[in-house]
């Protein structure tokens, strides 16, 4: 039995679909207020609970061999949910899940993180990811840490300042550093294959097959759509200052600023080779940009 945590999210729902397509029996942890009907229609066993409430987790992990968790407060916090905090979900919630899983005799724990650098480890979200990784490593379970690069569907969207519909885009920093943006579907497929693998690696970092700078992304969109975009740069100094000054009062925003700064200063993007080794033909970022241009 597999327990999927975060099954109603953007990534988790795609993982659920793939488990269902493979006829894998899985259970989904869903908060009491969440609409879990799509999961039930797949045949998933839905257990109501909340990572922040340790006492609600034993029924979810009972009889489970593998846990897959994509849960994070970020998307809910950006949508305006005041109850979704990095401290509550990504720190304490994941600590509760690791403890409950180990107590229940879970053998494998698949955790969605991202490539961590010293700067990102100091951010609220990066620090939470690192703390969970260390808890998993110190447990009796076989940990599998999945580290995708930035998601195409998120980091090439209005959420982070690329408002294609309005013709206005923000470029964080200089916009001249290549990033290997990866498709969420490719991340979902990789996660499932690693979860079901007989002997998976303990740590897998990967990106998409094509590395583009933010400037190149905007150029590509303009070429594909025939429209000009109004560009505004956010200086690195602003990103660096905000990522530090906002850590306590606005940890989600501080984390996003740290991620944006890291993307503009990283030494080298992750490779797509781990995806290909898993038998996945990853989607290039340019293909997704062309899709966006056609629909804009």
Buried (B, 14 or more C-beta within 10 A) or exposed (E): BBBBBBBBBBBBBBBBBBBBEEEBEBBBBBBEEBEBEBBEEBEBEBBBBBBBEBEBBEBBBBEBEBBBBBBBBBBBBBEEEEEBBBEBBBBBBBBBBBBBBBEBEBEBBBBBBBBBBEBBEBBBBBBBBBBBBEBBEEBEBBBBBBBBBBBBBBBBBEEBBBBBEEEBBBBBBBBEBBBBBBBBBBBBBBBBBBBBEEEBEEEBBBBBBBBBBBBBBBBBBBEBBEEEBEBEBBEBEBBBEBBBEBBEEBBBBBBBBBBBBBBBBBEEBBBBEBBEEBEBEBBBBBBBBBEBBEEE
